[in-house]
C-alpha cells in the first residue's frame, strides 16, 4: 500500500480509502468484513458522513474487530 501525507498534517493515509455510502446497503456482517479486508491490506482512510445514515456503526464495529 502506498501512503501520502494528509494536507499539512503529519498523518500518513493510504492512497486507497473507503467511501462508506454504499456499505450501509449491505448486510452488516458483510460490510464489516469488507472493511476488515481493506484494513488487512493497509487501508487506513475511511470517509463517513452524517448523510450516510447507518455507516458509522459499521465502521465502528470493524474498528473494534480489527487486530492491527
N, CA, C and O atoms as a Tripos MOL2 file, in Angstrom:
@<TRIPOS>MOLECULE
protein
  272   271    68     0     0
PROTEIN
NO_CHARGES

@<TRIPOS>ATOM
      1 N           0.8540   -1.1780    0.0000 N.3       1 UNK1
      2 CA          0.0000    0.0000    0.0000 C.3       1 UNK1
      3 C           0.8910    1.2290    0.0000 C.2       1 UNK1
      4 O           1.8920    1.2850    0.7140 O.2       1 UNK1
      5 N           0.5300    2.1850   -0.7840 N.am      2 UNK2
      6 CA          1.2130    3.4750   -0.7890 C.3       2 UNK2
      7 C           0.5020    4.4180    0.1770 C.2       2 UNK2
      8 O          -0.7170    4.3650    0.3390 O.2       2 UNK2
      9 N           1.2820    5.2710    0.8060 N.am      3 UNK3
     10 CA          0.7320    6.2390    1.7560 C.3       3 UNK3
     11 C           1.1720    7.6380    1.3530 C.2       3 UNK3
     12 O           2.2230    7.8350    0.7440 O.2       3 UNK3
     13 N           0.3370    8.5960    1.7120 N.am      4 UNK4
     14 CA          0.6180   10.0010    1.3990 C.3       4 UNK4
     15 C           0.3180   10.8480    2.6280 C.2       4 UNK4
     16 O          -0.5040   10.4830    3.4690 O.2       4 UNK4
     17 N           0.9870   11.9650    2.7130 N.am      5 UNK5
     18 CA          0.7280   12.8970    3.8120 C.3       5 UNK5
     19 C          -0.6200   13.5670    3.5610 C.2       5 UNK5
     20 O          -0.9250   13.9670    2.4370 O.2       5 UNK5
     21 N          -1.4120   13.6820    4.6050 N.am      6 UNK6
     22 CA         -2.7270   14.2990    4.5120 C.3       6 UNK6
     23 C          -2.6090   15.7980    4.7270 C.2       6 UNK6
     24 O          -2.3980   16.2610    5.8480 O.2       6 UNK6
     25 N          -2.7450   16.5510    3.6470 N.am      7 UNK7
     26 CA         -2.7010   18.0070    3.7180 C.3       7 UNK7
     27 C          -1.4500   18.5120    4.3860 C.2       7 UNK7
     28 O          -0.3410   18.1040    4.0390 O.2       7 UNK7
     29 N          -1.6230   19.4000    5.3420 N.am      8 UNK8
     30 CA         -0.4840   19.9770    6.0610 C.3       8 UNK8
     31 C          -0.2060   19.2620    7.3760 C.2       8 UNK8
     32 O           0.5750   19.7360    8.2010 O.2       8 UNK8
     33 N          -0.8480   18.1280    7.5580 N.am      9 UNK9
     34 CA         -0.6490   17.3710    8.7960 C.3       9 UNK9
     35 C           0.5300   16.4250    8.6240 C.2       9 UNK9
     36 O           1.1080   16.3300    7.5410 O.2       9 UNK9
     37 N           0.8750   15.7410    9.6750 N.am     10 UNK10
     38 CA          1.8870   14.6950    9.6030 C.3      10 UNK10
     39 C           1.2440   13.3130    9.5160 C.2      10 UNK10
     40 O           1.9210   12.2990    9.6890 O.2      10 UNK10
     41 N          -0.0630   13.2710    9.2470 N.am     11 UNK11
     42 CA         -0.7530   11.9910    9.1250 C.3      11 UNK11
     43 C          -0.4400   11.3490    7.7810 C.2      11 UNK11
     44 O          -0.4730   12.0080    6.7420 O.2      11 UNK11
     45 N          -0.1370   10.0600    7.8150 N.am     12 UNK12
     46 CA          0.0950    9.2960    6.5900 C.3      12 UNK12
     47 C          -1.1470    8.4450    6.3420 C.2      12 UNK12
     48 O          -1.4900    7.5800    7.1480 O.2      12 UNK12
     49 N          -1.8090    8.6980    5.2310 N.am     13 UNK13
     50 CA         -3.0280    7.9520    4.9080 C.3      13 UNK13
     51 C          -2.8070    7.1260    3.6540 C.2      13 UNK13
     52 O          -2.0070    7.4800    2.7880 O.2      13 UNK13
     53 N          -3.5320    6.0190    3.5750 N.am     14 UNK14
     54 CA         -3.4070    5.1390    2.4200 C.3      14 UNK14
     55 C          -3.9080    5.8590    1.1750 C.2      14 UNK14
     56 O          -4.8410    6.6590    1.2330 O.2      14 UNK14
     57 N          -3.2660    5.5570    0.0450 N.am     15 UNK15
     58 CA         -3.6820    6.1880   -1.2120 C.3      15 UNK15
     59 C          -5.0290    5.6510   -1.6750 C.2      15 UNK15
     60 O          -5.6880    6.2660   -2.5140 O.2      15 UNK15
     61 N          -5.4370    4.5140   -1.1370 N.am     16 UNK16
     62 CA         -6.7570    3.9540   -1.3940 C.3      16 UNK16
     63 C          -7.5390    4.0700   -0.0990 C.2      16 UNK16
     64 O          -7.0460    3.6910    0.9640 O.2      16 UNK16
     65 N          -8.7380    4.5850   -0.1790 N.am     17 UNK17
     66 CA         -9.5740    4.7240    1.0050 C.3      17 UNK17
     67 C         -10.9490    4.1360    0.7680 C.2      17 UNK17
     68 O         -11.2840    3.7350   -0.3470 O.2      17 UNK17
     69 N         -11.7350    4.0890    1.8160 N.am     18 UNK18
     70 CA        -13.1080    3.6170    1.7270 C.3      18 UNK18
     71 C         -14.0760    4.7870    1.7680 C.2      18 UNK18
     72 O         -13.9720    5.6580    2.6310 O.2      18 UNK18
     73 N         -15.0070    4.8030    0.8450 N.am     19 UNK19
     74 CA        -16.1940    5.6340    0.9450 C.3      19 UNK19
     75 C         -17.2750    4.7260    1.4750 C.2      19 UNK19
     76 O         -17.4100    3.5980    1.0020 O.2      19 UNK19
     77 N         -18.0420    5.1720    2.4320 N.am     20 UNK20
     78 CA        -18.9500    4.2550    3.1300 C.3      20 UNK20
     79 C         -20.4190    4.4160    2.7560 C.2      20 UNK20
     80 O         -21.2790    3.7730    3.3570 O.2      20 UNK20
     81 N         -20.7160    5.2470    1.7920 N.am     21 UNK21
     82 CA        -22.1100    5.4710    1.4260 C.3      21 UNK21
     83 C         -22.8130    4.1690    1.0480 C.2      21 UNK21
     84 O         -23.9410    3.9340    1.4790 O.2      21 UNK21
     85 N         -22.1720    3.3330    0.2600 N.am     22 UNK22
     86 CA        -22.8100    2.1020   -0.2040 C.3      22 UNK22
     87 C         -22.7080    0.9540    0.8000 C.2      22 UNK22
     88 O         -23.4750   -0.0050    0.7040 O.2      22 UNK22
     89 N         -21.7880    1.0250    1.7540 N.am     23 UNK23
     90 CA        -21.6420   -0.0510    2.7340 C.3      23 UNK23
     91 C         -22.9240   -0.2840    3.5130 C.2      23 UNK23
     92 O         -23.2450   -1.4200    3.8630 O.2      23 UNK23
     93 N         -23.6410    0.7640    3.7790 N.am     24 UNK24
     94 CA        -24.8610    0.6420    4.5870 C.3      24 UNK24
     95 C         -25.9530   -0.1190    3.8630 C.2      24 UNK24
     96 O         -26.9530   -0.4880    4.4790 O.2      24 UNK24
     97 N         -25.7880   -0.3650    2.5690 N.am     25 UNK25
     98 CA        -26.7770   -1.1220    1.8030 C.3      25 UNK25
     99 C         -26.5260   -2.6290    1.8890 C.2      25 UNK25
    100 O         -27.3710   -3.4250    1.4790 O.2      25 UNK25
    101 N         -25.3740   -3.0150    2.4170 N.am     26 UNK26
    102 CA        -25.0190   -4.4220    2.5730 C.3      26 UNK26
    103 C         -25.4650   -4.9250    3.9360 C.2      26 UNK26
    104 O         -25.6630   -4.1310    4.8560 O.2      26 UNK26
    105 N         -25.6250   -6.2500    4.0760 N.am     27 UNK27
    106 CA        -25.8240   -6.7710    5.4350 C.3      27 UNK27
    107 C         -24.6290   -6.3750    6.3000 C.2      27 UNK27
    108 O         -23.4970   -6.3490    5.8170 O.2      27 UNK27
    109 N         -24.8680   -6.0700    7.5590 N.am     28 UNK28
    110 CA        -23.8100   -5.5180    8.4080 C.3      28 UNK28
    111 C         -22.5840   -6.4190    8.4830 C.2      28 UNK28
    112 O         -21.4580   -5.9240    8.4290 O.2      28 UNK28
    113 N         -22.7780   -7.7400    8.6070 N.am     29 UNK29
    114 CA        -21.6130   -8.6250    8.7120 C.3      29 UNK29
    115 C         -20.7660   -8.5900    7.4480 C.2      29 UNK29
    116 O         -19.5400   -8.6720    7.5270 O.2      29 UNK29
    117 N         -21.3910   -8.4720    6.2990 N.am     30 UNK30
    118 CA        -20.6610   -8.3880    5.0340 C.3      30 UNK30
    119 C         -19.9030   -7.0620    4.9580 C.2      30 UNK30
    120 O         -18.7370   -7.0310    4.5650 O.2      30 UNK30
    121 N         -20.5610   -5.9810    5.3310 N.am     31 UNK31
    122 CA        -19.9250   -4.6610    5.2910 C.3      31 UNK31
    123 C         -18.7220   -4.6070    6.2220 C.2      31 UNK31
    124 O         -17.6820   -4.0580    5.8580 O.2      31 UNK31
    125 N         -18.8520   -5.1680    7.4140 N.am     32 UNK32
    126 CA        -17.7360   -5.1970    8.3690 C.3      32 UNK32
    127 C         -16.5880   -6.0020    7.7900 C.2      32 UNK32
    128 O         -15.4330   -5.5900    7.8960 O.2      32 UNK32
    129 N         -16.8820   -7.1430    7.1790 N.am     33 UNK33
    130 CA        -15.8210   -7.9680    6.5900 C.3      33 UNK33
    131 C         -15.1240   -7.2720    5.4320 C.2      33 UNK33
    132 O         -13.9170   -7.4340    5.2540 O.2      33 UNK33
    133 N         -15.8590   -6.5040    4.6460 N.am     34 UNK34
    134 CA        -15.2420   -5.7310    3.5610 C.3      34 UNK34
    135 C         -14.2260   -4.7560    4.1440 C.2      34 UNK34
    136 O         -13.0990   -4.6630    3.6580 O.2      34 UNK34
    137 N         -14.6170   -4.0430    5.1690 N.am     35 UNK35
    138 CA        -13.6960   -3.0960    5.8120 C.3      35 UNK35
    139 C         -12.4950   -3.8160    6.4070 C.2      35 UNK35
    140 O         -11.3630   -3.3540    6.2590 O.2      35 UNK35
    141 N         -12.7230   -4.9330    7.0720 N.am     36 UNK36
    142 CA        -11.6240   -5.6720    7.6900 C.3      36 UNK36
    143 C         -10.6110   -6.1430    6.6540 C.2      36 UNK36
    144 O          -9.4070   -6.1090    6.9070 O.2      36 UNK36
    145 N         -11.0790   -6.5760    5.5070 N.am     37 UNK37
    146 CA        -10.1610   -6.9990    4.4430 C.3      37 UNK37
    147 C          -9.3280   -5.8160    3.9520 C.2      37 UNK37
    148 O          -8.1310   -5.9510    3.7020 O.2      37 UNK37
    149 N          -9.9630   -4.6740    3.8190 N.am     38 UNK38
    150 CA         -9.2280   -3.4780    3.4280 C.3      38 UNK38
    151 C          -8.1890   -3.0900    4.4670 C.2      38 UNK38
    152 O          -7.0680   -2.7200    4.1180 O.2      38 UNK38
    153 N          -8.5540   -3.1720    5.7480 N.am     39 UNK39
    154 CA         -7.6110   -2.8520    6.8180 C.3      39 UNK39
    155 C          -6.4030   -3.7870    6.7640 C.2      39 UNK39
    156 O          -5.2690   -3.3530    6.9690 O.2      39 UNK39
    157 N          -6.6480   -5.0730    6.4860 N.am     40 UNK40
    158 CA         -5.5490   -6.0380    6.3680 C.3      40 UNK40
    159 C          -4.5920   -5.6450    5.2440 C.2      40 UNK40
    160 O          -3.3880   -5.8820    5.3330 O.2      40 UNK40
    161 N          -5.1330   -5.0510    4.1990 N.am     41 UNK41
    162 CA         -4.3150   -4.6410    3.0520 C.3      41 UNK41
    163 C          -3.6700   -3.2720    3.2430 C.2      41 UNK41
    164 O          -2.9520   -2.8000    2.3620 O.2      41 UNK41
    165 N          -3.9160   -2.6360    4.3770 N.am     42 UNK42
    166 CA         -3.2500   -1.3770    4.6800 C.3      42 UNK42
    167 C          -4.0960   -0.1290    4.5350 C.2      42 UNK42
    168 O          -3.5880    0.9770    4.7240 O.2      42 UNK42
    169 N          -5.3710   -0.2700    4.2060 N.am     43 UNK43
    170 CA         -6.2450    0.9080    4.1190 C.3      43 UNK43
    171 C          -6.4150    1.4860    5.5140 C.2      43 UNK43
    172 O          -6.7540    0.7630    6.4500 O.2      43 UNK43
    173 N          -6.1840    2.7790    5.6570 N.am     44 UNK44
    174 CA         -6.3600    3.4310    6.9550 C.3      44 UNK44
    175 C          -7.1410    4.7420    6.8340 C.2      44 UNK44
    176 O          -7.1410    5.5590    7.7550 O.2      44 UNK44
    177 N          -7.7960    4.9330    5.7060 N.am     45 UNK45
    178 CA         -8.5600    6.1540    5.4640 C.3      45 UNK45
    179 C          -9.9950    5.7620    5.1140 C.2      45 UNK45
    180 O         -10.2420    5.1170    4.0950 O.2      45 UNK45
    181 N         -10.9300    6.1590    5.9670 N.am     46 UNK46
    182 CA        -12.3430    5.8150    5.7780 C.3      46 UNK46
    183 C         -13.1560    7.0970    5.8610 C.2      46 UNK46
    184 O         -13.0540    7.8440    6.8340 O.2      46 UNK46
    185 N         -13.9620    7.3480    4.8390 N.am     47 UNK47
    186 CA        -14.7950    8.5440    4.8160 C.3      47 UNK47
    187 C         -16.2120    8.1930    5.2540 C.2      47 UNK47
    188 O         -16.8520    7.3120    4.6810 O.2      47 UNK47
    189 N         -16.6900    8.8930    6.2730 N.am     48 UNK48
    190 CA        -18.0840    8.7770    6.7050 C.3      48 UNK48
    191 C         -18.7060   10.1620    6.6980 C.2      48 UNK48
    192 O         -18.0060   11.1750    6.7230 O.2      48 UNK48
    193 N         -20.0110   10.1890    6.6660 N.am     49 UNK49
    194 CA        -20.7270   11.4570    6.6660 C.3      49 UNK49
    195 C         -22.0560   11.2560    7.3720 C.2      49 UNK49
    196 O         -22.6040   10.1540    7.3860 O.2      49 UNK49
    197 N         -22.5630   12.3140    7.9480 N.am     50 UNK50
    198 CA        -23.8890   12.2180    8.5650 C.3      50 UNK50
    199 C         -24.9560   11.8940    7.5240 C.2      50 UNK50
    200 O         -26.0290   11.3970    7.8650 O.2      50 UNK50
    201 N         -24.6630   12.1740    6.2610 N.am     51 UNK51
    202 CA        -25.5980   11.8320    5.1870 C.3      51 UNK51
    203 C         -25.6470   10.3340    4.9250 C.2      51 UNK51
    204 O         -26.6020    9.8450    4.3200 O.2      51 UNK51
    205 N         -24.6310    9.5970    5.3720 N.am     52 UNK52
    206 CA        -24.5660    8.1570    5.1560 C.3      52 UNK52
    207 C         -25.1370    7.4390    6.3790 C.2      52 UNK52
    208 O         -24.4490    6.6480    7.0250 O.2      52 UNK52
    209 N         -26.3720    7.7170    6.6810 N.am     53 UNK53
    210 CA        -27.0090    7.1820    7.8800 C.3      53 UNK53
    211 C         -26.8170    5.6690    7.9800 C.2      53 UNK53
    212 O         -27.1540    4.9290    7.0560 O.2      53 UNK53
    213 N         -26.2760    5.2230    9.1000 N.am     54 UNK54
    214 CA        -26.0510    3.8040    9.3300 C.3      54 UNK54
    215 C         -24.6300    3.3520    9.0380 C.2      54 UNK54
    216 O         -24.2740    2.2260    9.3830 O.2      54 UNK54
    217 N         -23.8060    4.1850    8.4180 N.am     55 UNK55
    218 CA        -22.4340    3.7800    8.0830 C.3      55 UNK55
    219 C         -21.5100    3.8390    9.2990 C.2      55 UNK55
    220 O         -20.6300    2.9900    9.4400 O.2      55 UNK55
    221 N         -21.6920    4.8150   10.1690 N.am     56 UNK56
    222 CA        -20.7810    4.9800   11.3010 C.3      56 UNK56
    223 C         -20.7410    3.7620   12.2230 C.2      56 UNK56
    224 O         -19.6500    3.3580   12.6270 O.2      56 UNK56
    225 N         -21.8810    3.1570   12.5750 N.am     57 UNK57
    226 CA        -21.8050    1.9580   13.4230 C.3      57 UNK57
    227 C         -21.0860    0.7940   12.7450 C.2      57 UNK57
    228 O         -20.4480   -0.0140   13.4200 O.2      57 UNK57
    229 N         -21.1790    0.7020   11.4420 N.am     58 UNK58
    230 CA        -20.4850   -0.3580   10.7080 C.3      58 UNK58
    231 C         -18.9860   -0.1410   10.7930 C.2      58 UNK58
    232 O         -18.2360   -1.0810   11.0550 O.2      58 UNK58
    233 N         -18.5470    1.0780   10.5760 N.am     59 UNK59
    234 CA        -17.1220    1.4000   10.6500 C.3      59 UNK59
    235 C         -16.6270    1.1820   12.0810 C.2      59 UNK59
    236 O         -15.5400    0.6420   12.2830 O.2      59 UNK59
    237 N         -17.4050    1.5910   13.0570 N.am     60 UNK60
    238 CA        -17.0190    1.4130   14.4620 C.3      60 UNK60
    239 C         -16.8590   -0.0650   14.7980 C.2      60 UNK60
    240 O         -15.9170   -0.4400   15.4960 O.2      60 UNK60
    241 N         -17.7500   -0.8930   14.3200 N.am     61 UNK61
    242 CA        -17.6530   -2.3320   14.5860 C.3      61 UNK61
    243 C         -16.4170   -2.9300   13.9230 C.2      61 UNK61
    244 O         -15.7250   -3.7490   14.5270 O.2      61 UNK61
    245 N         -16.1370   -2.5290   12.6960 N.am     62 UNK62
    246 CA        -14.9420   -3.0290   12.0090 C.3      62 UNK62
    247 C         -13.6870   -2.5930   12.7620 C.2      62 UNK62
    248 O         -12.7390   -3.3680   12.8840 O.2      62 UNK62
    249 N         -13.6760   -1.3790   13.2610 N.am     63 UNK63
    250 CA        -12.5170   -0.8980   14.0150 C.3      63 UNK63
    251 C         -12.3500   -1.6850   15.3190 C.2      63 UNK63
    252 O         -11.2270   -1.9760   15.7310 O.2      63 UNK63
    253 N         -13.4700   -2.0280   15.9660 N.am     64 UNK64
    254 CA        -13.4010   -2.8290   17.1920 C.3      64 UNK64
    255 C         -12.7920   -4.2030   16.9180 C.2      64 UNK64
    256 O         -12.0090   -4.7270   17.7110 O.2      64 UNK64
    257 N         -13.1760   -4.7740   15.7690 N.am     65 UNK65
    258 CA        -12.7120   -6.1280   15.4380 C.3      65 UNK65
    259 C         -11.3100   -6.1760   14.8600 C.2      65 UNK65
    260 O         -10.6660   -7.2250   14.8770 O.2      65 UNK65
    261 N         -10.8360   -5.0610   14.3540 N.am     66 UNK66
    262 CA         -9.5250   -5.0210   13.6920 C.3      66 UNK66
    263 C          -8.4040   -5.2770   14.6940 C.2      66 UNK66
    264 O          -8.3750   -4.6860   15.7730 O.2      66 UNK66
    265 N          -7.4980   -6.1490   14.3310 N.am     67 UNK67
    266 CA         -6.4140   -6.5450   15.2330 C.3      67 UNK67
    267 C          -5.1230   -5.7820   14.9920 C.2      67 UNK67
    268 O          -4.1070   -6.0880   15.6180 O.2      67 UNK67
    269 N          -5.1340   -4.7780   14.0850 N.am     68 UNK68
    270 CA         -3.9060   -4.1060   13.7000 C.3      68 UNK68
    271 C          -3.5140   -2.9280   14.4890 C.2      68 UNK68
    272 O          -2.4830   -2.3150   14.2120 O.2      68 UNK68
@<TRIPOS>BOND
     1     1     2 1
     2     2     3 1
     3     3     4 2
     4     3     5 am
     5     5     6 1
     6     6     7 1
     7     7     8 2
     8     7     9 am
     9     9    10 1
    10    10    11 1
    11    11    12 2
    12    11    13 am
    13    13    14 1
    14    14    15 1
    15    15    16 2
    16    15    17 am
    17    17    18 1
    18    18    19 1
    19    19    20 2
    20    19    21 am
    21    21    22 1
    22    22    23 1
    23    23    24 2
    24    23    25 am
    25    25    26 1
    26    26    27 1
    27    27    28 2
    28    27    29 am
    29    29    30 1
    30    30    31 1
    31    31    32 2
    32    31    33 am
    33    33    34 1
    34    34    35 1
    35    35    36 2
    36    35    37 am
    37    37    38 1
    38    38    39 1
    39    39    40 2
    40    39    41 am
    41    41    42 1
    42    42    43 1
    43    43    44 2
    44    43    45 am
    45    45    46 1
    46    46    47 1
    47    47    48 2
    48    47    49 am
    49    49    50 1
    50    50    51 1
    51    51    52 2
    52    51    53 am
    53    53    54 1
    54    54    55 1
    55    55    56 2
    56    55    57 am
    57    57    58 1
    58    58    59 1
    59    59    60 2
    60    59    61 am
    61    61    62 1
    62    62    63 1
    63    63    64 2
    64    63    65 am
    65    65    66 1
    66    66    67 1
    67    67    68 2
    68    67    69 am
    69    69    70 1
    70    70    71 1
    71    71    72 2
    72    71    73 am
    73    73    74 1
    74    74    75 1
    75    75    76 2
    76    75    77 am
    77    77    78 1
    78    78    79 1
    79    79    80 2
    80    79    81 am
    81    81    82 1
    82    82    83 1
    83    83    84 2
    84    83    85 am
    85    85    86 1
    86    86    87 1
    87    87    88 2
    88    87    89 am
    89    89    90 1
    90    90    91 1
    91    91    92 2
    92    91    93 am
    93    93    94 1
    94    94    95 1
    95    95    96 2
    96    95    97 am
    97    97    98 1
    98    98    99 1
    99    99   100 2
   100    99   101 am
   101   101   102 1
   102   102   103 1
   103   103   104 2
   104   103   105 am
   105   105   106 1
   106   106   107 1
   107   107   108 2
   108   107   109 am
   109   109   110 1
   110   110   111 1
   111   111   112 2
   112   111   113 am
   113   113   114 1
   114   114   115 1
   115   115   116 2
   116   115   117 am
   117   117   118 1
   118   118   119 1
   119   119   120 2
   120   119   121 am
   121   121   122 1
   122   122   123 1
   123   123   124 2
   124   123   125 am
   125   125   126 1
   126   126   127 1
   127   127   128 2
   128   127   129 am
   129   129   130 1
   130   130   131 1
   131   131   132 2
   132   131   133 am
   133   133   134 1
   134   134   135 1
   135   135   136 2
   136   135   137 am
   137   137   138 1
   138   138   139 1
   139   139   140 2
   140   139   141 am
   141   141   142 1
   142   142   143 1
   143   143   144 2
   144   143   145 am
   145   145   146 1
   146   146   147 1
   147   147   148 2
   148   147   149 am
   149   149   150 1
   150   150   151 1
   151   151   152 2
   152   151   153 am
   153   153   154 1
   154   154   155 1
   155   155   156 2
   156   155   157 am
   157   157   158 1
   158   158   159 1
   159   159   160 2
   160   159   161 am
   161   161   162 1
   162   162   163 1
   163   163   164 2
   164   163   165 am
   165   165   166 1
   166   166   167 1
   167   167   168 2
   168   167   169 am
   169   169   170 1
   170   170   171 1
   171   171   172 2
   172   171   173 am
   173   173   174 1
   174   174   175 1
   175   175   176 2
   176   175   177 am
   177   177   178 1
   178   178   179 1
   179   179   180 2
   180   179   181 am
   181   181   182 1
   182   182   183 1
   183   183   184 2
   184   183   185 am
   185   185   186 1
   186   186   187 1
   187   187   188 2
   188   187   189 am
   189   189   190 1
   190   190   191 1
   191   191   192 2
   192   191   193 am
   193   193   194 1
   194   194   195 1
   195   195   196 2
   196   195   197 am
   197   197   198 1
   198   198   199 1
   199   199   200 2
   200   199   201 am
   201   201   202 1
   202   202   203 1
   203   203   204 2
   204   203   205 am
   205   205   206 1
   206   206   207 1
   207   207   208 2
   208   207   209 am
   209   209   210 1
   210   210   211 1
   211   211   212 2
   212   211   213 am
   213   213   214 1
   214   214   215 1
   215   215   216 2
   216   215   217 am
   217   217   218 1
   218   218   219 1
   219   219   220 2
   220   219   221 am
   221   221   222 1
   222   222   223 1
   223   223   224 2
   224   223   225 am
   225   225   226 1
   226   226   227 1
   227   227   228 2
   228   227   229 am
   229   229   230 1
   230   230   231 1
   231   231   232 2
   232   231   233 am
   233   233   234 1
   234   234   235 1
   235   235   236 2
   236   235   237 am
   237   237   238 1
   238   238   239 1
   239   239   240 2
   240   239   241 am
   241   241   242 1
   242   242   243 1
   243   243   244 2
   244   243   245 am
   245   245   246 1
   246   246   247 1
   247   247   248 2
   248   247   249 am
   249   249   250 1
   250   250   251 1
   251   251   252 2
   252   251   253 am
   253   253   254 1
   254   254   255 1
   255   255   256 2
   256   255   257 am
   257   257   258 1
   258   258   259 1
   259   259   260 2
   260   259   261 am
   261   261   262 1
   262   262   263 1
   263   263   264 2
   264   263   265 am
   265   265   266 1
   266   266   267 1
   267   267   268 2
   268   267   269 am
   269   269   270 1
   270   270   271 1
   271   271   272 2
@<TRIPOS>SUBSTRUCTURE
     1 UNK1         2 RESIDUE 1 A UNK
     2 UNK2         6 RESIDUE 1 A UNK
     3 UNK3        10 RESIDUE 1 A UNK
     4 UNK4        14 RESIDUE 1 A UNK
     5 UNK5        18 RESIDUE 1 A UNK
     6 UNK6        22 RESIDUE 1 A UNK
     7 UNK7        26 RESIDUE 1 A UNK
     8 UNK8        30 RESIDUE 1 A UNK
     9 UNK9        34 RESIDUE 1 A UNK
    10 UNK10       38 RESIDUE 1 A UNK
    11 UNK11       42 RESIDUE 1 A UNK
    12 UNK12       46 RESIDUE 1 A UNK
    13 UNK13       50 RESIDUE 1 A UNK
    14 UNK14       54 RESIDUE 1 A UNK
    15 UNK15       58 RESIDUE 1 A UNK
    16 UNK16       62 RESIDUE 1 A UNK
    17 UNK17       66 RESIDUE 1 A UNK
    18 UNK18       70 RESIDUE 1 A UNK
    19 UNK19       74 RESIDUE 1 A UNK
    20 UNK20       78 RESIDUE 1 A UNK
    21 UNK21       82 RESIDUE 1 A UNK
    22 UNK22       86 RESIDUE 1 A UNK
    23 UNK23       90 RESIDUE 1 A UNK
    24 UNK24       94 RESIDUE 1 A UNK
    25 UNK25       98 RESIDUE 1 A UNK
    26 UNK26      102 RESIDUE 1 A UNK
    27 UNK27      106 RESIDUE 1 A UNK
    28 UNK28      110 RESIDUE 1 A UNK
    29 UNK29      114 RESIDUE 1 A UNK
    30 UNK30      118 RESIDUE 1 A UNK
    31 UNK31      122 RESIDUE 1 A UNK
    32 UNK32      126 RESIDUE 1 A UNK
    33 UNK33      130 RESIDUE 1 A UNK
    34 UNK34      134 RESIDUE 1 A UNK
    35 UNK35      138 RESIDUE 1 A UNK
    36 UNK36      142 RESIDUE 1 A UNK
    37 UNK37      146 RESIDUE 1 A UNK
    38 UNK38      150 RESIDUE 1 A UNK
    39 UNK39      154 RESIDUE 1 A UNK
    40 UNK40      158 RESIDUE 1 A UNK
    41 UNK41      162 RESIDUE 1 A UNK
    42 UNK42      166 RESIDUE 1 A UNK
    43 UNK43      170 RESIDUE 1 A UNK
    44 UNK44      174 RESIDUE 1 A UNK
    45 UNK45      178 RESIDUE 1 A UNK
    46 UNK46      182 RESIDUE 1 A UNK
    47 UNK47      186 RESIDUE 1 A UNK
    48 UNK48      190 RESIDUE 1 A UNK
    49 UNK49      194 RESIDUE 1 A UNK
    50 UNK50      198 RESIDUE 1 A UNK
    51 UNK51      202 RESIDUE 1 A UNK
    52 UNK52      206 RESIDUE 1 A UNK
    53 UNK53      210 RESIDUE 1 A UNK
    54 UNK54      214 RESIDUE 1 A UNK
    55 UNK55      218 RESIDUE 1 A UNK
    56 UNK56      222 RESIDUE 1 A UNK
    57 UNK57      226 RESIDUE 1 A UNK
    58 UNK58      230 RESIDUE 1 A UNK
    59 UNK59      234 RESIDUE 1 A UNK
    60 UNK60      238 RESIDUE 1 A UNK
    61 UNK61      242 RESIDUE 1 A UNK
    62 UNK62      246 RESIDUE 1 A UNK
    63 UNK63      250 RESIDUE 1 A UNK
    64 UNK64      254 RESIDUE 1 A UNK
    65 UNK65      258 RESIDUE 1 A UNK
    66 UNK66      262 RESIDUE 1 A UNK
    67 UNK67      266 RESIDUE 1 A UNK
    68 UNK68      270 RESIDUE 1 A UNK
